[in-house]
Amino acid sequence: MNYQKKVLEHYNIELTEDTYNSMANLSVYKNLTADGYEIWMINHEGGLDRDHEIDWEHDVFMYKDDISEVLFTQMKDRPTETWYIEDLYEVIDDSEWAAKWQEIKEELENNKDED
């Protein structure tokens, strides 16, 4: 089963490779520090063609491990958008997509039982 596709369809998030033509509402990308360290950044204001205020505390990650949870929260808070995520499979692996889909399924079933 393609859990990535199911999660993205549930939140109506479309992924794009076009980062420079204002197609993306949110982008996740790697950047290098002055001394050569790789960091991950989230631009909540669009693609790579848009400057944005960098929130160093919330939008810059030295390690990619926590980015998936941030993005899953953003999917819930910002449905129906187009996103660019550099190296998607490096940021969110298959097991994370599967766990998120299981969580969504349980939530949908609980909501159905309440009706």
C-alpha positions as CSV (number, residue, x, y, z in Angstrom):
1,M,0.0,0.0,0.0
2,N,1.3,3.5,-0.8
3,Y,0.9,5.2,2.5
4,Q,2.6,8.4,1.3
5,K,-0.1,8.8,-1.4
6,K,-2.9,8.1,1.1
7,V,-1.6,10.7,3.7
8,L,-1.1,13.3,1.0
9,E,-4.5,12.7,-0.5
10,H,-6.1,12.9,3.0
11,Y,-4.7,16.4,3.6
12,N,-4.9,17.4,-0.1
13,I,-1.2,18.1,-0.2
14,E,0.4,18.1,-3.7
15,L,4.2,17.7,-4.0
16,T,6.1,19.6,-6.7
17,E,9.6,19.7,-8.1
18,D,9.1,23.3,-9.2
19,T,10.6,25.5,-6.5
20,Y,11.4,28.7,-8.4
21,N,8.1,29.6,-10.1
22,S,6.0,30.3,-6.9
23,M,4.3,27.0,-7.2
24,A,5.1,25.9,-3.7
25,N,3.3,27.1,-0.6
26,L,5.9,25.5,1.7
27,S,9.4,24.2,1.0
28,V,11.9,22.1,2.8
29,Y,15.4,22.2,1.6
30,K,19.1,21.7,2.6
31,N,21.5,24.6,3.0
32,L,25.1,24.8,4.0
33,T,26.5,26.9,6.9
34,A,29.6,29.1,6.3
35,D,31.7,26.4,7.8
36,G,30.3,23.6,5.6
37,Y,27.7,21.9,7.8
38,E,24.5,20.8,6.2
39,I,21.3,22.1,7.8
40,W,17.6,21.6,6.9
41,M,15.3,24.6,6.5
42,I,11.5,25.0,6.2
43,N,10.2,28.0,4.4
44,H,6.5,28.3,5.4
45,E,6.0,31.2,3.0
46,G,6.6,29.4,-0.3
47,G,9.2,28.2,-2.7
48,L,12.9,28.9,-2.9
49,D,12.2,32.0,-5.0
50,R,10.7,33.7,-1.9
51,D,12.7,35.3,0.8
52,H,11.4,34.6,4.3
53,E,12.1,35.5,7.9
54,I,14.1,32.6,9.2
55,D,12.8,31.4,12.6
56,W,16.0,29.8,13.8
57,E,14.3,28.1,16.7
58,H,11.5,26.5,14.7
59,D,12.5,26.4,11.0
60,V,16.1,25.3,11.0
61,F,17.2,21.7,11.8
62,M,20.6,20.3,12.2
63,Y,19.2,16.8,12.0
64,K,16.3,15.8,9.9
65,D,14.8,13.4,12.4
66,D,12.2,15.8,13.8
67,I,11.2,17.3,10.4
68,S,8.6,14.7,9.6
69,E,6.5,15.4,12.7
70,V,6.7,19.1,12.0
71,L,5.5,18.5,8.4
72,F,2.7,16.1,9.5
73,T,1.5,18.9,11.8
74,Q,1.7,21.4,9.0
75,M,-0.3,19.1,6.8
76,K,-3.1,19.1,9.3
77,D,-2.9,22.8,9.9
78,R,-2.4,23.8,6.2
79,P,-4.4,21.4,4.0
80,T,-4.8,21.9,0.3
81,E,-1.4,23.3,-0.6
82,T,1.5,22.5,-2.9
83,W,4.8,21.7,-1.2
84,Y,8.4,21.2,-2.3
85,I,10.4,18.8,-0.2
86,E,14.0,18.2,-1.2
87,D,15.0,14.6,-0.8
88,L,11.5,13.6,0.4
89,Y,12.5,10.0,1.2
90,E,15.4,11.2,3.3
91,V,13.1,13.5,5.3
92,I,10.1,11.1,5.7
93,D,10.7,7.3,5.4
94,D,8.1,4.7,4.6
95,S,7.6,3.6,8.2
96,E,6.7,7.2,9.1
97,W,4.2,7.4,6.3
98,A,2.6,4.1,7.4
99,A,2.4,5.2,11.1
100,K,0.8,8.5,10.1
101,W,-1.8,6.7,7.9
102,Q,-2.6,4.4,10.8
103,E,-3.1,7.4,13.0
104,I,-5.4,9.0,10.4
105,K,-7.4,5.8,9.9
106,E,-8.0,5.5,13.7
107,E,-9.0,9.1,13.9
108,L,-11.5,8.7,11.0
109,E,-12.9,5.5,12.7
110,N,-13.3,7.3,16.0
111,N,-15.1,10.2,14.4
112,K,-17.4,7.8,12.5
113,D,-18.3,6.0,15.8
114,E,-19.2,9.4,17.4
115,D,-21.7,10.1,14.6
